[in-house]
Amino acid sequence: MRSIILILACLIFKDVQSNSFTEIFGKEGESGILNSKTRSLSYALQYLTVTGTAGYFLKQLHDNAFFEPLGFVPESLVKSSPLAYGKYEVIDSHTANIVRINEKVDIMNYSNQLKERLFRNRYSSQSIEVKNNNNINNSEIRFLERERLTKRYLDD
């Protein structure tokens, strides 16, 4: 696809003068040196070209984590893998205990909320279905336990 576009561009722009590009970009000759507007335009376009190319090149290096050893990590890598690239804190035993207790409290709060919801809606069709399924599961578990125990006593 690129080669087709390149060939078409060469065929379409075949009437371009050979010095039209270099007149702007610095190899002006006597007319460009004497004309201050052409000279300032030449410097501005040269500056834009160099800074744009350098900026694009540095952005590509940054996005591909080239500067990671220097501490410059792109945000996309931090979001995709916060454990590998994110800032981590060393957790001491006191902080670990606090985190563990908070998790237990969250689990207890969640179970209490479920009990309250179940108590409020104990005669709804959903709660009756859950109870029936739970009863069936419990009876099946108890049956399997009885079978295991009888096999164990009969095998001895």
Secondary structure as GFF3:
##gff-version 3
##sequence-region A 1 156
A	DSSP	alpha_helix	2	12	.	.	.	ID=ss1
A	DSSP	alpha_helix	20	24	.	.	.	ID=ss2
A	DSSP	alpha_helix	30	34	.	.	.	ID=ss3
A	DSSP	alpha_helix	36	63	.	.	.	ID=ss4
A	DSSP	three_ten_helix	68	70	.	.	.	ID=ss5
A	DSSP	alpha_helix	75	80	.	.	.	ID=ss6
A	DSSP	alpha_helix	82	85	.	.	.	ID=ss7
A	DSSP	alpha_helix	93	120	.	.	.	ID=ss8
A	DSSP	alpha_helix	125	155	.	.	.	ID=ss9
###
